[in-house]
Amino acid sequence: MFSRLIDSIKKVEHGFKHILETGDQLLKDTSHDPLETAIKLTSGESYQERMLGAWLLGLLSPRSNKALTLLKTKVVTDENWRVQEMLAKAFDHYCSSIGYEKALPEIRLWLNDPQPNLNRAVVEGLRIWTSRPYFKEHPDVVIKMISRLKSKESEYLRKSVGNALRDISKKHGALVEEEVRTWDLEQPRIAFVYRLVAK
């Protein structure tokens, strides 16, 4: 069964739905240890296998510290952008499962990590932030948290920050405006983010 599932996902080159569905299927399969399967998949030859491994770790992470640790130490180093998108989805699943307010310490830990892929997994995974419980009532908290990344070296990360703040500004324009008024737009990296927010 496992080989058939892997062959099946490798035939699909675009999208995430097939990965999510296969992860859910593997989680229900009692013939294997899902954590060991996830670890094996994260070292797979195809990006589809590694995406599946990342998602399976995400499904396990609310009740497995080892799975959560592997997301932020192993999956985060994968060079394929699709795997990084799945890391973002996996982290959002973790936060959603335990509750976004309860997840705040882990959210802050990932946002403050020196690894830009980890920062971006949070910023991108939790979009649209103010549609999420807790952040819906506390938009100021998320604005402050993600704005701290505005001058990071990674353009990939800064683009995500700018887009996330623009999303938030649609409902909380005054709060975002208050934040960006404090920015030093003489700094090219910050000006880059500002242009995305103001788009």
C-alpha positions as CSV (number, residue, x, y, z in Angstrom):
1,M,0.0,0.0,0.0
2,F,2.8,2.4,1.0
3,S,4.6,2.0,-2.4
4,R,1.3,2.6,-4.3
5,L,0.7,5.8,-2.4
6,I,4.2,7.1,-3.1
7,D,3.9,6.2,-6.8
8,S,0.6,8.0,-6.9
9,I,1.7,11.3,-5.4
10,K,4.9,11.3,-7.6
11,K,2.6,11.5,-10.7
12,V,1.2,14.8,-9.6
13,E,3.5,17.8,-10.1
14,H,1.3,20.7,-8.9
15,G,-0.9,21.4,-6.0
16,F,-1.2,20.3,-2.4
17,K,-4.5,18.5,-2.1
18,H,-3.2,15.1,-3.0
19,I,-0.4,15.5,-0.4
20,L,-2.9,16.5,2.4
21,E,-5.2,13.6,1.6
22,T,-2.3,11.0,1.5
23,G,-1.0,12.3,4.8
24,D,-4.4,11.9,6.4
25,Q,-4.6,8.4,5.0
26,L,-1.2,7.4,6.3
27,L,-2.0,8.7,9.8
28,K,-5.0,6.3,9.9
29,D,-3.0,3.3,8.7
30,T,-2.1,1.2,11.8
31,S,0.3,-1.0,9.9
32,H,3.2,1.4,10.4
33,D,4.7,3.9,12.8
34,P,3.6,7.3,11.3
35,L,6.6,9.1,12.8
36,E,9.1,6.7,11.4
37,T,7.3,6.9,8.1
38,A,7.4,10.7,8.2
39,I,11.2,10.7,8.9
40,K,11.8,8.3,6.0
41,L,9.8,10.5,3.7
42,T,11.6,13.7,4.6
43,S,14.7,12.1,3.1
44,G,12.9,10.9,0.0
45,E,14.4,11.4,-3.5
46,S,11.3,13.2,-4.9
47,Y,10.0,16.5,-3.6
48,Q,6.5,15.0,-3.4
49,E,7.8,12.4,-0.8
50,R,9.4,15.2,1.2
51,M,6.3,17.3,1.0
52,L,4.3,14.3,2.4
53,G,6.9,13.8,5.1
54,A,6.6,17.4,6.1
55,W,2.8,17.3,6.2
56,L,2.8,14.0,8.2
57,L,5.1,15.6,10.8
58,G,2.7,18.6,10.9
59,L,-0.2,16.2,11.6
60,L,1.8,14.5,14.4
61,S,3.3,17.7,15.9
62,P,0.5,18.7,18.2
63,R,1.2,15.5,20.3
64,S,4.8,14.8,19.4
65,N,7.7,17.1,20.3
66,K,9.9,15.1,18.1
67,A,7.8,15.7,15.0
68,L,7.7,19.5,15.8
69,T,11.5,19.5,16.3
70,L,12.0,17.7,13.0
71,L,9.9,20.4,11.2
72,K,12.2,23.1,12.5
73,T,15.5,21.3,12.2
74,K,15.2,19.0,9.2
75,V,12.4,20.1,6.9
76,V,13.4,23.7,7.2
77,T,16.7,22.9,5.4
78,D,15.0,21.4,2.3
79,E,15.9,23.5,-0.8
80,N,12.7,22.8,-2.7
81,W,10.2,25.6,-2.4
82,R,7.2,23.2,-2.5
83,V,8.5,21.5,0.6
84,Q,8.8,24.9,2.3
85,E,5.2,25.7,1.4
86,M,4.2,22.4,3.1
87,L,6.3,23.4,6.1
88,A,4.1,26.5,6.3
89,K,0.9,24.4,6.1
90,A,2.3,22.0,8.7
91,F,3.0,24.7,11.2
92,D,-0.4,26.3,10.7
93,H,-1.9,22.8,11.5
94,Y,0.1,22.7,14.7
95,C,-1.1,26.2,15.8
96,S,-4.7,25.5,14.8
97,S,-4.7,22.2,16.7
98,I,-3.4,23.5,20.0
99,G,-4.9,26.9,19.6
100,Y,-3.2,30.0,18.2
101,E,-2.9,31.8,21.6
102,K,-1.4,28.7,23.2
103,A,0.9,28.4,20.2
104,L,2.3,32.0,20.7
105,P,5.6,30.9,22.4
106,E,6.3,28.5,19.5
107,I,5.3,31.2,17.0
108,R,7.7,33.7,18.5
109,L,10.4,31.1,18.7
110,W,10.1,30.4,14.9
111,L,9.9,34.1,14.1
112,N,13.0,34.9,16.1
113,D,15.1,32.0,14.6
114,P,18.0,33.0,12.4
115,Q,16.8,30.6,9.7
116,P,14.6,32.6,7.1
117,N,12.8,29.5,6.0
118,L,11.5,29.1,9.5
119,N,10.4,32.7,9.8
120,R,8.6,32.5,6.5
121,A,6.9,29.3,7.4
122,V,5.1,31.2,10.2
123,V,4.4,34.4,8.2
124,E,3.1,32.5,5.2
125,G,1.5,29.6,7.1
126,L,-0.8,31.7,9.3
127,R,-2.0,34.0,6.5
128,I,-4.5,35.5,6.5
129,W,-3.5,36.2,10.1
130,T,-6.6,38.2,11.1
131,S,-8.9,35.4,10.0
132,R,-7.4,33.2,12.7
133,P,-8.8,32.9,16.2
134,Y,-6.9,35.1,18.7
135,F,-5.3,37.2,16.0
136,K,-8.7,38.3,14.8
137,E,-9.2,40.0,18.2
138,H,-5.5,41.0,18.5
139,P,-4.3,42.3,15.2
140,D,-1.8,44.6,16.9
141,V,0.1,41.6,18.3
142,V,0.7,40.1,14.9
143,I,1.5,43.4,13.2
144,K,4.3,43.9,15.8
145,M,5.6,40.4,15.6
146,I,6.0,40.1,11.8
147,S,7.1,43.8,11.3
148,R,10.3,42.9,13.2
149,L,11.3,40.9,10.1
150,K,11.1,43.9,7.7
151,S,14.9,44.4,7.4
152,K,15.9,40.7,7.2
153,E,18.4,39.8,4.4
154,S,16.1,37.3,2.7
155,E,13.9,38.9,0.0
156,Y,11.8,35.7,0.0
157,L,11.0,36.4,3.6
158,R,10.5,40.1,3.3
159,K,8.1,39.6,0.4
160,S,6.0,37.3,2.6
161,V,6.0,39.9,5.4
162,G,4.9,42.7,3.1
163,N,2.1,40.6,1.6
164,A,0.9,39.5,5.1
165,L,0.8,43.1,6.3
166,R,-1.1,44.2,3.2
167,D,-3.7,41.5,3.9
168,I,-4.1,42.8,7.5
169,S,-4.4,46.4,6.3
170,K,-7.6,45.6,4.5
171,K,-9.4,45.3,7.8
172,H,-7.0,47.1,10.1
173,G,-5.5,49.9,7.9
174,A,-5.1,52.4,10.8
175,L,-3.0,49.9,12.8
176,V,-0.8,49.0,9.9
177,E,-0.3,52.7,9.0
178,E,0.6,53.4,12.6
179,E,3.3,50.7,12.4
180,V,4.8,51.7,9.0
181,R,5.0,55.4,10.0
182,T,7.8,54.4,12.4
183,W,9.9,52.7,9.6
184,D,13.1,54.1,8.2
185,L,12.3,54.1,4.5
186,E,15.9,55.1,3.7
187,Q,16.9,51.5,4.3
188,P,16.4,49.6,1.0
189,R,15.2,46.4,2.6
190,I,12.5,48.2,4.6
191,A,11.5,50.3,1.7
192,F,11.0,47.0,-0.3
193,V,8.5,45.7,2.3
194,Y,6.8,49.1,2.6
195,R,6.1,49.1,-1.2
196,L,4.4,45.7,-0.9
197,V,2.3,46.9,2.1
198,A,1.2,50.1,0.2
199,K,0.5,48.3,-3.1
